[in-house]
Amino acid sequence: IHTEMFSDGMLPLVDSGVIDNSRKITHTGRTVTSFLLGSQKLYDYVHNNPGVEVLECEYTNAPSVIAKCPQMHAINSCIEVDLT
């Protein structure tokens, strides 16, 4: 995971081993994020977790950094959209 925002929705994937960050070229084995938004469970997971790095947005969102990640998949989500 290399993301601007790390949230609760990713925890089940990490907990089950679906995502382990082992195939990353940079920050191998670690989740990289700029900020967290979620429940106490998320904050407890991240607290003192060496597998999570919280870095500046300028770094996590930099095209030059993202370009170093082969086979990068981008997932953008939303809860609700009003097109009226």
Phi and psi in degrees as a GROMACS rama.xvg file:
@    title "Ramachandran Plot"
@    xaxis  label "Phi"
@    yaxis  label "Psi"
@TYPE xy
-134.523  102.756  HIS-2
-143.092  156.055  THR-3
-73.2337  -43.52  GLU-4
-122.962  123.86  MET-5
-100.167  124.498  PHE-6
-132.503  174.293  SER-7
-56.549  -31.4992  ASP-8
-59.6847  -22.2904  GLY-9
-88.8149  -18.3673  MET-10
-58.6876  -45.1427  LEU-11
-59.8604  -34.1516  PRO-12
-69.6193  -38.2022  LEU-13
-71.4921  -46.0217  VAL-14
-60.5466  -36.061  ASP-15
-84.8165  -7.00392  SER-16
87.4003  1.7138  GLY-17
-61.656  -39.6461  VAL-18
-114.447  122.057  ILE-19
-131.331  1.41088  ASP-20
61.1603  16.9909  ASN-21
-74.86  -17.0084  SER-22
-99.7432  7.30889  ARG-23
-76.2298  142.696  LYS-24
-80.6007  -43.0293  ILE-25
-106.653  144.901  THR-26
56.4126  43.9556  HIS-27
-56.5666  130.505  THR-28
81.4055  2.68598  GLY-29
-127.558  144.98  ARG-30
-83.9878  133.497  THR-31
-114.527  129.667  VAL-32
-147.198  164.026  THR-33
-99.9767  -34.3672  SER-34
-155.27  166.984  PHE-35
-119.008  144.444  LEU-36
-146.989  113.78  LEU-37
172.363  -151.889  GLY-38
-88.0106  175.182  SER-39
-61.6357  -32.9119  GLN-40
-58.9088  -42.6371  LYS-41
-63.6239  -47.9528  LEU-42
-64.1323  -36.8229  TYR-43
-65.0871  -38.9169  ASP-44
-63.0688  -42.204  TYR-45
-78.193  -32.4572  VAL-46
-56.2833  120.865  HIS-47
56.7708  26.5627  ASN-48
-93.691  112.419  ASN-49
-68.1278  -10.589  PRO-50
-86.7132  3.9987  GLY-51
-129.307  127.947  VAL-52
-116.587  125.55  GLU-53
-102.509  114.264  VAL-54
-124.007  170.117  LEU-55
-65.5902  147.652  GLU-56
-58.1322  -36.2373  CYS-57
-58.2005  -29.7319  GLU-58
-84.3741  -53.5912  TYR-59
-63.8615  -29.6996  THR-60
-97.535  2.11583  ASN-61
-71.186  123.845  ALA-62
-55.2729  -35.6013  PRO-63
-65.7408  -32.6123  SER-64
-75.6432  -45.785  VAL-65
-62.8973  -35.8363  ILE-66
-63.8183  -20.5328  ALA-67
-77.0216  -7.349  LYS-68
-99.5581  98.7102  CYS-69
-65.8548  149.904  PRO-70
58.7734  34.7899  GLN-71
-65.718  134.649  MET-72
-117.012  128.892  HIS-73
-103.744  129.068  ALA-74
-125.578  116.028  ILE-75
-109.773  133.378  ASN-76
-131.717  163.4  SER-77
-150.254  162.923  CYS-78
-95.4507  -37.4475  ILE-79
-155.324  141.753  GLU-80
-130.941  130.225  VAL-81
-111.836  110.482  ASP-82
-96.3842  11.3587  LEU-83
